Amino acid sequence: MKAIVNVFLKNGVLDSQGKAVQHALSGHGFETVKDVRVGKQIIIEMNENDADAAKEKVAHMCEELLANTVIEDYEIEIQA
Amino acid sequence: MKAIVNVFLKNGVLDSQGKAVQHALSGHGFETVKDVRVGKQIIIEMNENDADAAKEKVAHMCEELLANTVIEDYEIEIQA
């Protein structure tokens, strides 16, 4: 079973990496870019058969380790 | 229009960040984890009306700036 976790800064938290990429893109002539956000995508292969159990475990992983829940939000997608 | 870009190390390139996360997860008792890959997700808001034109522009952004195409692959998803 595969879990795809996307971890992003919460809205309202300055995304300096996103701003830097946005600035660089406009410097390369990509004028139509309005906003850029940069986050992490973590793909986890797991020995699990039950999607709900897997999602619950991955949520614990996020709370404990993968995301800084003070400033970051996370989304979990499970693929069988 | 919104573009979602996922940038990952090519298969065969050592993902030391993924290995570190995998090691930490097993140290936290998550024994069912078999493999972990860590990549970037970049969300780009653009002033574009045509999905094909937007995808082409984002591919140029990836080739020029967002991905190191020697060691990284990228995927682009366009959302209207």
Backbone of each chain as nested JSON, in Angstrom:
{
  "chains": [
    {"id": "A", "residues": [
      {"number": 1, "name": "MET", "atoms": {"N": [0.863, -1.195, 0.0], "CA": [0.0, 0.0, 0.0], "C": [0.899, 1.246, 0.0]}},
      {"number": 2, "name": "LYS", "atoms": {"N": [0.447, 2.273, -0.713], "CA": [1.264, 3.491, -0.824], "C": [0.519, 4.677, -0.24]}},
      {"number": 3, "name": "ALA", "atoms": {"N": [1.246, 5.494, 0.544], "CA": [0.655, 6.724, 1.087], "C": [1.401, 7.903, 0.474]}},
      {"number": 4, "name": "ILE", "atoms": {"N": [0.639, 8.899, 0.011], "CA": [1.25, 10.13, -0.495], "C": [0.891, 11.247, 0.474]}},
      {"number": 5, "name": "VAL", "atoms": {"N": [1.907, 11.845, 1.067], "CA": [1.704, 12.885, 2.07], "C": [2.218, 14.211, 1.498]}},
      {"number": 6, "name": "ASN", "atoms": {"N": [1.35, 15.218, 1.503], "CA": [1.784, 16.556, 1.097], "C": [1.814, 17.448, 2.335]}},
      {"number": 7, "name": "VAL", "atoms": {"N": [2.954, 18.066, 2.576], "CA": [3.132, 18.914, 3.754], "C": [3.401, 20.339, 3.282]}},
      {"number": 8, "name": "PHE", "atoms": {"N": [2.548, 21.277, 3.712], "CA": [2.683, 22.671, 3.289], "C": [2.6, 23.612, 4.477]}},
      {"number": 9, "name": "LEU", "atoms": {"N": [3.216, 24.783, 4.329], "CA": [3.084, 25.805, 5.356], "C": [1.617, 26.227, 5.437]}},
      {"number": 10, "name": "LYS", "atoms": {"N": [1.143, 26.488, 6.647], "CA": [-0.223, 26.984, 6.831], "C": [-0.367, 28.335, 6.139]}},
      {"number": 11, "name": "ASN", "atoms": {"N": [-1.599, 28.644, 5.692], "CA": [-1.85, 29.976, 5.145], "C": [-1.531, 31.009, 6.225]}},
      {"number": 12, "name": "GLY", "atoms": {"N": [-0.899, 32.092, 5.798], "CA": [-0.569, 33.136, 6.779], "C": [0.869, 33.032, 7.252]}},
      {"number": 13, "name": "VAL", "atoms": {"N": [1.487, 31.865, 7.065], "CA": [2.899, 31.709, 7.408], "C": [3.706, 32.073, 6.167]}},
      {"number": 14, "name": "LEU", "atoms": {"N": [4.669, 32.959, 6.308], "CA": [5.463, 33.422, 5.158], "C": [6.2, 32.249, 4.51]}},
      {"number": 15, "name": "ASP", "atoms": {"N": [5.949, 32.045, 3.212], "CA": [6.608, 30.973, 2.471], "C": [7.806, 31.583, 1.743]}},
      {"number": 16, "name": "SER", "atoms": {"N": [8.91, 31.737, 2.446], "CA": [10.065, 32.443, 1.856], "C": [10.619, 31.669, 0.658]}},
      {"number": 17, "name": "GLN", "atoms": {"N": [10.538, 30.334, 0.748], "CA": [11.014, 29.524, -0.382], "C": [10.127, 29.777, -1.618]}},
      {"number": 18, "name": "GLY", "atoms": {"N": [8.837, 29.845, -1.382], "CA": [7.909, 30.123, -2.474], "C": [8.158, 31.492, -3.083]}},
      {"number": 19, "name": "LYS", "atoms": {"N": [8.389, 32.474, -2.213], "CA": [8.665, 33.836, -2.692], "C": [9.961, 33.851, -3.525]}},
      {"number": 20, "name": "ALA", "atoms": {"N": [10.963, 33.121, -3.061], "CA": [12.249, 33.101, -3.787], "C": [12.064, 32.47, -5.168]}},
      {"number": 21, "name": "VAL", "atoms": {"N": [11.29, 31.379, -5.229], "CA": [11.056, 30.724, -6.523], "C": [10.269, 31.663, -7.434]}},
      {"number": 22, "name": "GLN", "atoms": {"N": [9.263, 32.326, -6.85], "CA": [8.442, 33.251, -7.648], "C": [9.317, 34.358, -8.238]}},
      {"number": 23, "name": "HIS", "atoms": {"N": [10.193, 34.881, -7.403], "CA": [11.101, 35.973, -7.84], "C": [12.014, 35.469, -8.969]}},
      {"number": 24, "name": "ALA", "atoms": {"N": [12.538, 34.269, -8.797], "CA": [13.446, 33.707, -9.814], "C": [12.696, 33.457, -11.123]}},
      {"number": 25, "name": "LEU", "atoms": {"N": [11.459, 32.961, -11.019], "CA": [10.684, 32.704, -12.241], "C": [10.431, 34.005, -13.005]}},
      {"number": 26, "name": "SER", "atoms": {"N": [10.081, 35.065, -12.281], "CA": [9.828, 36.319, -13.019], "C": [11.131, 36.848, -13.597]}},
      {"number": 27, "name": "GLY", "atoms": {"N": [12.242, 36.587, -12.916], "CA": [13.54, 36.973, -13.463], "C": [13.896, 36.197, -14.723]}},
      {"number": 28, "name": "HIS", "atoms": {"N": [13.271, 35.028, -14.88], "CA": [13.503, 34.234, -16.091], "C": [12.452, 34.522, -17.159]}},
      {"number": 29, "name": "GLY", "atoms": {"N": [11.652, 35.592, -16.905], "CA": [10.703, 36.009, -17.939], "C": [9.336, 35.353, -17.853]}},
      {"number": 30, "name": "PHE", "atoms": {"N": [9.071, 34.607, -16.787], "CA": [7.751, 33.974, -16.638], "C": [6.828, 34.954, -15.92]}},
      {"number": 31, "name": "GLU", "atoms": {"N": [6.272, 35.9, -16.703], "CA": [5.531, 37.027, -16.124], "C": [4.139, 36.644, -15.634]}},
      {"number": 32, "name": "THR", "atoms": {"N": [3.592, 35.514, -16.088], "CA": [2.185, 35.221, -15.735], "C": [2.057, 34.546, -14.363]}},
      {"number": 33, "name": "VAL", "atoms": {"N": [3.186, 34.356, -13.692], "CA": [3.145, 33.694, -12.365], "C": [2.643, 34.69, -11.319]}},
      {"number": 34, "name": "LYS", "atoms": {"N": [1.555, 34.325, -10.61], "CA": [0.99, 35.224, -9.589], "C": [1.48, 34.844, -8.19]}},
      {"number": 35, "name": "ASP", "atoms": {"N": [1.603, 33.526, -7.938], "CA": [1.984, 33.099, -6.588], "C": [2.604, 31.709, -6.678]}},
      {"number": 36, "name": "VAL", "atoms": {"N": [3.555, 31.424, -5.77], "CA": [4.214, 30.114, -5.733], "C": [4.277, 29.637, -4.28]}},
      {"number": 37, "name": "ARG", "atoms": {"N": [3.884, 28.374, -4.034], "CA": [4.039, 27.767, -2.715], "C": [4.873, 26.506, -2.899]}},
      {"number": 38, "name": "VAL", "atoms": {"N": [5.819, 26.311, -1.988], "CA": [6.692, 25.137, -2.062], "C": [6.485, 24.286, -0.814]}},
      {"number": 39, "name": "GLY", "atoms": {"N": [6.251, 22.983, -1.041], "CA": [6.078, 22.086, 0.102], "C": [6.799, 20.775, -0.14]}},
      {"number": 40, "name": "LYS", "atoms": {"N": [6.608, 19.843, 0.773], "CA": [7.232, 18.517, 0.662], "C": [6.182, 17.511, 0.222]}},
      {"number": 41, "name": "GLN", "atoms": {"N": [6.613, 16.561, -0.634], "CA": [5.756, 15.408, -0.896], "C": [6.541, 14.169, -0.453]}},
      {"number": 42, "name": "ILE", "atoms": {"N": [5.918, 13.369, 0.392], "CA": [6.576, 12.182, 0.941], "C": [5.769, 10.963, 0.519]}},
      {"number": 43, "name": "ILE", "atoms": {"N": [6.437, 10.037, -0.143], "CA": [5.757, 8.816, -0.601], "C": [6.238, 7.646, 0.262]}},
      {"number": 44, "name": "ILE", "atoms": {"N": [5.292, 6.992, 0.92], "CA": [5.616, 5.924, 1.875], "C": [5.026, 4.606, 1.375]}},
      {"number": 45, "name": "GLU", "atoms": {"N": [5.896, 3.625, 1.167], "CA": [5.434, 2.268, 0.834], "C": [5.293, 1.508, 2.151]}},
      {"number": 46, "name": "MET", "atoms": {"N": [4.132, 0.861, 2.326], "CA": [3.874, 0.217, 3.619], "C": [3.347, -1.204, 3.431]}},
      {"number": 47, "name": "ASN", "atoms": {"N": [3.694, -2.047, 4.392], "CA": [3.091, -3.397, 4.449], "C": [1.772, -3.288, 5.206]}},
      {"number": 48, "name": "GLU", "atoms": {"N": [0.724, -2.821, 4.549], "CA": [-0.593, -2.689, 5.18], "C": [-1.642, -3.208, 4.181]}},
      {"number": 49, "name": "ASN", "atoms": {"N": [-2.724, -3.798, 4.708], "CA": [-3.781, -4.277, 3.797], "C": [-5.033, -3.424, 3.908]}},
      {"number": 50, "name": "ASP", "atoms": {"N": [-5.155, -2.726, 5.047], "CA": [-6.375, -1.969, 5.296], "C": [-6.109, -0.482, 5.117]}},
      {"number": 51, "name": "ALA", "atoms": {"N": [-6.854, 0.15, 4.18], "CA": [-6.595, 1.556, 3.843], "C": [-6.833, 2.475, 5.04]}},
      {"number": 52, "name": "ASP", "atoms": {"N": [-7.893, 2.196, 5.793], "CA": [-8.192, 3.066, 6.941], "C": [-7.096, 2.969, 8.006]}},
      {"number": 53, "name": "ALA", "atoms": {"N": [-6.654, 1.738, 8.265], "CA": [-5.586, 1.55, 9.262], "C": [-4.314, 2.249, 8.79]}},
      {"number": 54, "name": "ALA", "atoms": {"N": [-4.047, 2.134, 7.505], "CA": [-2.839, 2.766, 6.952], "C": [-2.928, 4.28, 7.098]}},
      {"number": 55, "name": "LYS", "atoms": {"N": [-4.101, 4.832, 6.787], "CA": [-4.265, 6.3, 6.868], "C": [-4.085, 6.775, 8.304]}},
      {"number": 56, "name": "GLU", "atoms": {"N": [-4.615, 6.002, 9.244], "CA": [-4.478, 6.38, 10.651], "C": [-2.999, 6.365, 11.083]}},
      {"number": 57, "name": "LYS", "atoms": {"N": [-2.292, 5.335, 10.63], "CA": [-0.859, 5.252, 10.983], "C": [-0.085, 6.426, 10.384]}},
      {"number": 58, "name": "VAL", "atoms": {"N": [-0.394, 6.746, 9.126], "CA": [0.331, 7.838, 8.466], "C": [0.016, 9.169, 9.155]}},
      {"number": 59, "name": "ALA", "atoms": {"N": [-1.231, 9.311, 9.637], "CA": [-1.571, 10.546, 10.367], "C": [-0.708, 10.647, 11.629]}},
      {"number": 60, "name": "HIS", "atoms": {"N": [-0.518, 9.534, 12.302], "CA": [0.368, 9.545, 13.482], "C": [1.798, 9.909, 13.1]}},
      {"number": 61, "name": "MET", "atoms": {"N": [2.259, 9.355, 11.957], "CA": [3.607, 9.691, 11.475], "C": [3.725, 11.199, 11.248]}},
      {"number": 62, "name": "CYS", "atoms": {"N": [2.674, 11.778, 10.674], "CA": [2.701, 13.224, 10.387], "C": [2.74, 14.015, 11.682]}},
      {"number": 63, "name": "GLU", "atoms": {"N": [1.878, 13.631, 12.629], "CA": [1.806, 14.363, 13.898], "C": [3.122, 14.252, 14.674]}},
      {"number": 64, "name": "GLU", "atoms": {"N": [3.752, 13.062, 14.595], "CA": [4.961, 12.837, 15.395], "C": [6.237, 13.328, 14.718]}},
      {"number": 65, "name": "LEU", "atoms": {"N": [6.251, 13.238, 13.361], "CA": [7.568, 13.367, 12.727], "C": [7.585, 14.155, 11.415]}},
      {"number": 66, "name": "LEU", "atoms": {"N": [6.611, 13.885, 10.553], "CA": [6.731, 14.38, 9.171], "C": [6.334, 15.85, 9.012]}},
      {"number": 67, "name": "ALA", "atoms": {"N": [5.501, 16.344, 9.917], "CA": [5.06, 17.737, 9.776], "C": [5.259, 18.487, 11.09]}},
      {"number": 68, "name": "ASN", "atoms": {"N": [5.6, 19.743, 10.982], "CA": [5.641, 20.605, 12.167], "C": [4.261, 21.248, 12.249]}},
      {"number": 69, "name": "THR", "atoms": {"N": [3.385, 20.637, 13.026], "CA": [1.963, 21.004, 12.984], "C": [1.692, 22.397, 13.545]}},
      {"number": 70, "name": "VAL", "atoms": {"N": [2.715, 23.044, 14.112], "CA": [2.524, 24.435, 14.56], "C": [2.399, 25.344, 13.328]}},
      {"number": 71, "name": "ILE", "atoms": {"N": [3.213, 25.078, 12.303], "CA": [3.232, 25.967, 11.134], "C": [2.887, 25.256, 9.83]}},
      {"number": 72, "name": "GLU", "atoms": {"N": [2.705, 23.935, 9.901], "CA": [2.445, 23.191, 8.662], "C": [1.126, 22.424, 8.723]}},
      {"number": 73, "name": "ASP", "atoms": {"N": [0.477, 22.312, 7.553], "CA": [-0.684, 21.433, 7.377], "C": [-0.23, 20.238, 6.549]}},
      {"number": 74, "name": "TYR", "atoms": {"N": [-0.976, 19.13, 6.654], "CA": [-0.626, 17.969, 5.818], "C": [-1.898, 17.329, 5.263]}},
      {"number": 75, "name": "GLU", "atoms": {"N": [-1.743, 16.711, 4.081], "CA": [-2.823, 15.957, 3.435], "C": [-2.308, 14.55, 3.181]}},
      {"number": 76, "name": "ILE", "atoms": {"N": [-3.166, 13.561, 3.336], "CA": [-2.75, 12.16, 3.146], "C": [-3.642, 11.523, 2.084]}},
      {"number": 77, "name": "GLU", "atoms": {"N": [-3.02, 10.903, 1.095], "CA": [-3.775, 10.132, 0.101], "C": [-3.251, 8.695, 0.14]}},
      {"number": 78, "name": "ILE", "atoms": {"N": [-4.18, 7.737, 0.245], "CA": [-3.762, 6.325, 0.287], "C": [-4.064, 5.683, -1.063]}},
      {"number": 79, "name": "GLN", "atoms": {"N": [-3.08, 5.01, -1.635], "CA": [-3.274, 4.278, -2.891], "C": [-3.064, 2.789, -2.637]}},
      {"number": 80, "name": "ALA", "atoms": {"N": [-4.044, 1.995, -2.972], "CA": [-3.96, 0.546, -2.706], "C": [-2.843, -0.106, -3.519]}}
    ]},
    {"id": "B", "residues": [
      {"number": 1, "name": "MET", "atoms": {"N": [-5.422, 29.962, -13.113], "CA": [-5.073, 28.561, -13.373], "C": [-3.969, 28.129, -12.407]}},
      {"number": 2, "name": "LYS", "atoms": {"N": [-4.06, 26.883, -11.954], "CA": [-3.094, 26.393, -10.958], "C": [-2.319, 25.204, -11.528]}},
      {"number": 3, "name": "ALA", "atoms": {"N": [-0.991, 25.232, -11.333], "CA": [-0.156, 24.102, -11.748], "C": [0.431, 23.459, -10.497]}},
      {"number": 4, "name": "ILE", "atoms": {"N": [0.359, 22.131, -10.433], "CA": [0.985, 21.403, -9.328], "C": [2.147, 20.602, -9.899]}},
      {"number": 5, "name": "VAL", "atoms": {"N": [3.337, 20.92, -9.419], "CA": [4.556, 20.277, -9.925], "C": [5.142, 19.4, -8.817]}},
      {"number": 6, "name": "ASN", "atoms": {"N": [5.369, 18.138, -9.132], "CA": [6.051, 17.243, -8.192], "C": [7.432, 16.927, -8.744]}},
      {"number": 7, "name": "VAL", "atoms": {"N": [8.438, 17.195, -7.932], "CA": [9.823, 16.972, -8.348], "C": [10.431, 15.902, -7.44]}},
      {"number": 8, "name": "PHE", "atoms": {"N": [10.908, 14.826, -8.062], "CA": [11.486, 13.719, -7.29], "C": [12.823, 13.287, -7.875]}},
      {"number": 9, "name": "LEU", "atoms": {"N": [13.661, 12.694, -7.013], "CA": [14.907, 12.126, -7.498], "C": [14.593, 10.979, -8.459]}},
      {"number": 10, "name": "LYS", "atoms": {"N": [15.374, 10.849, -9.497], "CA": [15.203, 9.737, -10.435], "C": [15.454, 8.41, -9.697]}},
      {"number": 11, "name": "ASN", "atoms": {"N": [14.805, 7.349, -10.179], "CA": [15.093, 6.023, -9.617], "C": [16.58, 5.732, -9.817]}},
      {"number": 12, "name": "GLY", "atoms": {"N": [17.176, 5.148, -8.796], "CA": [18.605, 4.827, -8.922], "C": [19.476, 5.866, -8.246]}},
      {"number": 13, "name": "VAL", "atoms": {"N": [18.917, 7.072, -8.034], "CA": [19.678, 8.101, -7.315], "C": [19.365, 7.935, -5.831]}},
      {"number": 14, "name": "LEU", "atoms": {"N": [20.391, 7.844, -5.0], "CA": [20.208, 7.634, -3.561], "C": [19.391, 8.775, -2.956]}},
      {"number": 15, "name": "ASP", "atoms": {"N": [18.264, 8.407, -2.315], "CA": [17.409, 9.412, -1.673], "C": [17.755, 9.426, -0.186]}},
      {"number": 16, "name": "SER", "atoms": {"N": [18.815, 10.137, 0.166], "CA": [19.298, 10.108, 1.557], "C": [18.261, 10.678, 2.515]}},
      {"number": 17, "name": "GLN", "atoms": {"N": [17.505, 11.679, 2.027], "CA": [16.456, 12.255, 2.88], "C": [15.374, 11.194, 3.152]}},
      {"number": 18, "name": "GLY", "atoms": {"N": [15.017, 10.459, 2.104], "CA": [14.022, 9.398, 2.267], "C": [14.498, 8.33, 3.233]}},
      {"number": 19, "name": "LYS", "atoms": {"N": [15.767, 7.965, 3.089], "CA": [16.34, 6.951, 3.979], "C": [16.313, 7.454, 5.431]}},
      {"number": 20, "name": "ALA", "atoms": {"N": [16.648, 8.722, 5.617], "CA": [16.679, 9.285, 6.985], "C": [15.288, 9.258, 7.591]}},
      {"number": 21, "name": "VAL", "atoms": {"N": [14.278, 9.622, 6.801], "CA": [12.897, 9.627, 7.305], "C": [12.471, 8.192, 7.625]}},
      {"number": 22, "name": "GLN", "atoms": {"N": [12.829, 7.269, 6.73], "CA": [12.462, 5.857, 6.946], "C": [13.064, 5.347, 8.253]}},
      {"number": 23, "name": "HIS", "atoms": {"N": [14.322, 5.694, 8.462], "CA": [15.037, 5.271, 9.676], "C": [14.353, 5.861, 10.921]}},
      {"number": 24, "name": "ALA", "atoms": {"N": [13.99, 7.14, 10.818], "CA": [13.356, 7.808, 11.969], "C": [11.985, 7.188, 12.251]}},
      {"number": 25, "name": "LEU", "atoms": {"N": [11.244, 6.881, 11.195], "CA": [9.919, 6.286, 11.379], "C": [10.037, 4.923, 12.073]}},
      {"number": 26, "name": "SER", "atoms": {"N": [10.987, 4.114, 11.65], "CA": [11.105, 2.798, 12.306], "C": [11.56, 2.981, 13.748]}},
      {"number": 27, "name": "GLY", "atoms": {"N": [12.356, 4.021, 13.992], "CA": [12.756, 4.317, 15.37], "C": [11.581, 4.753, 16.233]}},
      {"number": 28, "name": "HIS", "atoms": {"N": [10.522, 5.254, 15.558], "CA": [9.323, 5.669, 16.293], "C": [8.304, 4.528, 16.37]}},
      {"number": 29, "name": "GLY", "atoms": {"N": [8.761, 3.328, 15.917], "CA": [7.884, 2.166, 16.065], "C": [6.976, 1.904, 14.88]}},
      {"number": 30, "name": "PHE", "atoms": {"N": [7.162, 2.608, 13.789], "CA": [6.334, 2.375, 12.6], "C": [7.013, 1.282, 11.764]}},
      {"number": 31, "name": "GLU", "atoms": {"N": [6.791, 0.018, 12.143], "CA": [7.535, -1.109, 11.567], "C": [7.061, -1.49, 10.171]}},
      {"number": 32, "name": "THR", "atoms": {"N": [5.84, -1.06, 9.771], "CA": [5.315, -1.548, 8.483], "C": [5.821, -0.726, 7.291]}},
      {"number": 33, "name": "VAL", "atoms": {"N": [6.659, 0.276, 7.573], "CA": [7.174, 1.131, 6.489], "C": [8.264, 0.371, 5.714]}},
      {"number": 34, "name": "LYS", "atoms": {"N": [8.098, 0.233, 4.416], "CA": [9.087, -0.505, 3.59], "C": [10.044, 0.458, 2.893]}},
      {"number": 35, "name": "ASP", "atoms": {"N": [9.5, 1.615, 2.426], "CA": [10.342, 2.549, 1.683], "C": [9.744, 3.944, 1.784]}},
      {"number": 36, "name": "VAL", "atoms": {"N": [10.622, 4.959, 1.771], "CA": [10.176, 6.349, 1.84], "C": [10.934, 7.158, 0.78]}},
      {"number": 37, "name": "ARG", "atoms": {"N": [10.195, 7.97, 0.003], "CA": [10.826, 8.895, -0.934], "C": [10.332, 10.29, -0.585]}},
      {"number": 38, "name": "VAL", "atoms": {"N": [11.258, 11.259, -0.592], "CA": [10.901, 12.637, -0.258], "C": [11.185, 13.515, -1.472]}},
      {"number": 39, "name": "GLY", "atoms": {"N": [10.173, 14.317, -1.86], "CA": [10.371, 15.22, -2.993], "C": [9.753, 16.577, -2.699]}},
      {"number": 40, "name": "LYS", "atoms": {"N": [9.756, 17.433, -3.711], "CA": [9.174, 18.776, -3.578], "C": [7.839, 18.811, -4.307]}},
      {"number": 41, "name": "GLN", "atoms": {"N": [6.896, 19.549, -3.693], "CA": [5.673, 19.866, -4.44], "C": [5.601, 21.39, -4.541]}},
      {"number": 42, "name": "ILE", "atoms": {"N": [5.459, 21.866, -5.752], "CA": [5.437, 23.313, -5.995], "C": [4.09, 23.66, -6.613]}},
      {"number": 43, "name": "ILE", "atoms": {"N": [3.364, 24.57, -5.992], "CA": [2.055, 24.984, -6.506], "C": [2.185, 26.397, -7.074]}},
      {"number": 44, "name": "ILE", "atoms": {"N": [1.862, 26.526, -8.344], "CA": [2.044, 27.8, -9.049], "C": [0.686, 28.338, -9.508]}},
      {"number": 45, "name": "GLU", "atoms": {"N": [0.339, 29.525, -9.023], "CA": [-0.871, 30.197, -9.506], "C": [-0.459, 31.065, -10.696]}},
      {"number": 46, "name": "MET", "atoms": {"N": [-1.194, 30.944, -11.789], "CA": [-0.789, 31.652, -13.019], "C": [-1.969, 32.389, -13.662]}},
      {"number": 47, "name": "ASN", "atoms": {"N": [-1.643, 33.504, -14.308], "CA": [-2.645, 34.204, -15.134], "C": [-2.622, 33.576, -16.522]}},
      {"number": 48, "name": "GLU", "atoms": {"N": [-3.254, 32.42, -16.679], "CA": [-3.291, 31.742, -17.971], "C": [-4.723, 31.247, -18.193]}},
      {"number": 49, "name": "ASN", "atoms": {"N": [-5.175, 31.238, -19.472], "CA": [-6.523, 30.721, -19.733], "C": [-6.485, 29.38, -20.435]}},
      {"number": 50, "name": "ASP", "atoms": {"N": [-5.339, 29.092, -21.082], "CA": [-5.251, 27.868, -21.875], "C": [-4.393, 26.836, -21.147]}},
      {"number": 51, "name": "ALA", "atoms": {"N": [-5.008, 25.669, -20.858], "CA": [-4.314, 24.644, -20.054], "C": [-3.058, 24.137, -20.759]}},
      {"number": 52, "name": "ASP", "atoms": {"N": [-3.13, 23.951, -22.071], "CA": [-1.961, 23.435, -22.804], "C": [-0.802, 24.439, -22.768]}},
      {"number": 53, "name": "ALA", "atoms": {"N": [-1.156, 25.707, -22.981], "CA": [-0.113, 26.756, -22.952], "C": [0.499, 26.828, -21.556]}},
      {"number": 54, "name": "ALA", "atoms": {"N": [-0.359, 26.707, -20.551], "CA": [0.146, 26.768, -19.164], "C": [1.084, 25.594, -18.903]}},
      {"number": 55, "name": "LYS", "atoms": {"N": [0.694, 24.395, -19.357], "CA": [1.525, 23.2, -19.117], "C": [2.879, 23.346, -19.795]}},
      {"number": 56, "name": "GLU", "atoms": {"N": [2.856, 23.915, -20.995], "CA": [4.112, 24.095, -21.737], "C": [5.033, 25.072, -20.985]}},
      {"number": 57, "name": "LYS", "atoms": {"N": [4.433, 26.153, -20.507], "CA": [5.232, 27.154, -19.763], "C": [5.819, 26.531, -18.503]}},
      {"number": 58, "name": "VAL", "atoms": {"N": [4.999, 25.742, -17.797], "CA": [5.482, 25.142, -16.545], "C": [6.596, 24.13, -16.841]}},
      {"number": 59, "name": "ALA", "atoms": {"N": [6.497, 23.443, -17.974], "CA": [7.572, 22.504, -18.352], "C": [8.876, 23.283, -18.565]}},
      {"number": 60, "name": "HIS", "atoms": {"N": [8.776, 24.444, -19.179], "CA": [9.98, 25.289, -19.344], "C": [10.527, 25.718, -17.989]}},
      {"number": 61, "name": "MET", "atoms": {"N": [9.611, 26.082, -17.067], "CA": [10.049, 26.478, -15.726], "C": [10.819, 25.334, -15.067]}},
      {"number": 62, "name": "CYS", "atoms": {"N": [10.311, 24.115, -15.256], "CA": [10.955, 22.937, -14.641], "C": [12.345, 22.726, -15.255]}},
      {"number": 63, "name": "GLU", "atoms": {"N": [12.402, 22.788, -16.579], "CA": [13.676, 22.545, -17.262], "C": [14.713, 23.613, -16.89]}},
      {"number": 64, "name": "GLU", "atoms": {"N": [14.237, 24.865, -16.751], "CA": [15.177, 25.972, -16.5], "C": [15.532, 26.136, -15.028]}},
      {"number": 65, "name": "LEU", "atoms": {"N": [14.523, 25.83, -14.147], "CA": [14.734, 26.324, -12.778], "C": [14.288, 25.362, -11.676]}},
      {"number": 66, "name": "LEU", "atoms": {"N": [13.105, 24.758, -11.843], "CA": [12.484, 24.057, -10.717], "C": [13.066, 22.656, -10.469]}},
      {"number": 67, "name": "ALA", "atoms": {"N": [13.621, 22.049, -11.512], "CA": [14.147, 20.687, -11.329], "C": [15.58, 20.595, -11.853]}},
      {"number": 68, "name": "ASN", "atoms": {"N": [16.381, 19.818, -11.181], "CA": [17.727, 19.515, -11.698], "C": [17.567, 18.248, -12.539]}},
      {"number": 69, "name": "THR", "atoms": {"N": [17.377, 18.432, -13.82], "CA": [16.946, 17.312, -14.676], "C": [18.027, 16.238, -14.84]}},
      {"number": 70, "name": "VAL", "atoms": {"N": [19.232, 16.508, -14.326], "CA": [20.274, 15.458, -14.355], "C": [19.9, 14.346, -13.367]}},
      {"number": 71, "name": "ILE", "atoms": {"N": [19.383, 14.73, -12.206], "CA": [19.089, 13.731, -11.165], "C": [17.621, 13.694, -10.756]}},
      {"number": 72, "name": "GLU", "atoms": {"N": [16.823, 14.617, -11.275], "CA": [15.418, 14.681, -10.856], "C": [14.457, 14.522, -12.037]}},
      {"number": 73, "name": "ASP", "atoms": {"N": [13.299, 13.905, -11.741], "CA": [12.174, 13.873, -12.678], "C": [11.099, 14.814, -12.161]}},
      {"number": 74, "name": "TYR", "atoms": {"N": [10.209, 15.255, -13.053], "CA": [9.103, 16.102, -12.586], "C": [7.81, 15.696, -13.29]}},
      {"number": 75, "name": "GLU", "atoms": {"N": [6.707, 15.945, -12.582], "CA": [5.36, 15.707, -13.116], "C": [4.587, 17.017, -12.993]}},
      {"number": 76, "name": "ILE", "atoms": {"N": [3.742, 17.296, -13.971], "CA": [2.978, 18.548, -13.942], "C": [1.49, 18.219, -14.04]}},
      {"number": 77, "name": "GLU", "atoms": {"N": [0.706, 18.801, -13.14], "CA": [-0.755, 18.662, -13.221], "C": [-1.33, 20.075, -13.298]}},
      {"number": 78, "name": "ILE", "atoms": {"N": [-2.219, 20.296, -14.278], "CA": [-2.823, 21.627, -14.412], "C": [-4.266, 21.556, -13.902]}},
      {"number": 79, "name": "GLN", "atoms": {"N": [-4.635, 22.473, -13.037], "CA": [-6.009, 22.564, -12.546], "C": [-6.599, 23.911, -12.997]}},
      {"number": 80, "name": "ALA", "atoms": {"N": [-7.755, 23.846, -13.683], "CA": [-8.35, 25.093, -14.209], "C": [-8.799, 26.01, -13.087]}}
    ]}
  ]
}
